[in-house]
């Protein structure tokens, strides 16, 4: 047995970018901060020195303009990786992504493609507030022609980024800021992870649970505590938001008769809502309890710690929701919430919990 090769998801993203650029001279890296000493949370560190300014291109504050340049470059043989340091910056480039990148293959009757990867960073930290901590994956997933990927582990971060770079479709690659720090075993070399959707993390027959990105880590912690109470969750990490593959989830719900979704974005019109809708279309008669969605409430993301404490779903909330859907008595649910709250509150609210380490 080989020793695990443990690196963080941020390091895995940098490694994937380096490997792709070394293997294929058509891969270029561009965006705001790609050559900056802070290197976008370390994910582009030293690439500018290694590949030079012709392939690691620092760009001005003109998101719609340089995204259009990248789309044109992709149509002419390059494979650009565009980095928007926060998802909010990419909102200025939506016209290019929605009207050009997503449609070019369709409107050209297959004559043109736009093989770009758009890296977006979502998630929270103290003080980020309503303009820098949103999770807006549902906006991109709404658009036919775009693929949307949200890894939650270091291995998936590397393997799915490599697969995204090799894909001929435009891929929106969404990284949660706290996932960057998650450490796990990552195989060396050019090993891709297919963009094929849900990955089962835990088998169970009590309730089907579907989570994505950082909230997969919170759900893992909740599922561990639930298992001690005899509530076995069938837990899926969604990973690929579009195209949405619900077949494994449907198969699971037909066995469990119960469904909980845990979404990093808003609940209304969210990814969890879409999963519930599709599952109910196919499993309505097998349901033993109403589905339950968790996600962000209906107001902008807060800046203060006191407001954030009540805003984001955490492992105690997730465990309580799963237990309720599974039919656990109120006293048992309260005990679960108390245990996980004491554990979670031992760590400051604005940093990841120490248990969020791989492999998953």
Residue, then its C-alpha position, 0 to 999 in steps of 0.5 A: x500500500x502506498x502512503x496517501x498523498x495528502x494535499x489541499x484542494x487549493x494545491x490540487x487546483x494549482x497542480x491541475x492547472x500546471x499539468x494541463x499547461x505543461x501538456x498542452x500549449x493551447x491552455x492559457x491562464x487569464x484573469x485578475x490576480x493570476x500573476x499576483x503574489x497572493x496567487x488567488x488563494x495560492x491556486x496560481x502560485x509561480x505559474x507566471x514565472x514558469x510559463x511567462x506572460x504570454x500564457x499567464x495573462x494578468x488582465x484589467x478590471x474589464x470582466x465582460x471584455x476579457x471574457x469575450x476575448x477568451x471566448x474568441x480565443x477558444x473559438x480559434x484553437x486555445x483553451x483558456x482558463x479564466x479566473x474571476x476571484x469572486x463569483x460577483x465579478x463574473x456577473x459583469x461577464x454574464x452577457x458574454x457567457x449566456x449569449x456567446x459561450x453557451x450558444x456558439x455551438x448551437x447557433x453555428x450548427x456545430x461549426x464552432x465551440x468555446x472550450x473555456x473554463x471559468x473559475x469562480x470562487x464562492x463562500x464566506x469568511x468574516x466581513x465578506x458580506x453581501x457583495x463577496x460571499x454569495x453562492x450563485x451557481x443556480x444562475x449559471x445552471x439555468x443556462x443550456x450550453x454551460x456545464x457547472x461543476x462544484x467539487x468538495x474534495x481535493x481529489x475532485x478539485x484536481x481531477x474535475x478541473x483537468x476534465x473541465x479543461x479537456x472538455x469542448x464545452x464551456x465549464x463554470x468551475x465553482x470553488x468554495x473558499x473553505x473547500x480550498x483548505x480541505x486536505x485529502x489524497x490526490x493521485x499524482x499525474x494527469x488523472x481526470x475525474x469524469x464530469x458525471x455527477x453524483x458520488x455516493x459518500x455513504x450508504x444507508x436506507x433511512x433517508x437520501x441526502x444530496x449536498x454540494x460543495x462546502x455543505x457536503x463537508x457539513x453533511x458528512x459531519x452530520x451523517x457521522x453523528x446520525x449513524x451513531x443514533x442508528x439513522x443511516x443516510x444514503x449521502x450523495x455529493x452532487x459535484x456536477x450541477x449541470x448537466x444534472x444527473x438525478x438517476x442515482x438519486x431517484x434509485x436511492x429515493x425509491x428505496x428510502x422513500x425520503x429526501x433531504x437536499x442541502x444547498x450552498x445557495x438560496x432555497x427559492x429557485x435553487x438546486x435543491x428545488x430542482x432535485x426535489x422536483x425531478x425526484x417527485x416526478x418519478x418517485x411520488x408514490x414511493x415517498x414516505x415523508x415530504x422532502x426537505x430542503x436546506x439552503x440560504x434564507x431569503x435575504x442577502x448574505x450578512x457581514x457580521x458574525x452574529x447574523x452569520x450564525x443564524x444564516x448558514x446551514x451547519x451540521x446541527x441544522x442538517x442533522x436535525x432536518x435529516x432526523x425529522x424526515x427519518x421520523x426520529x422523536x423530538x428528544x432524539x433530535x434535540x440531543x443530536x443538535x446539542x451534541x453537534x452544536x457543542x462540537x461545531x461551536x468549539x471552532x470560530x464561526x468564520x473558519x472551517x471545522x477541523x473535521x473537514x479533512x479527506x479522503x471522502 
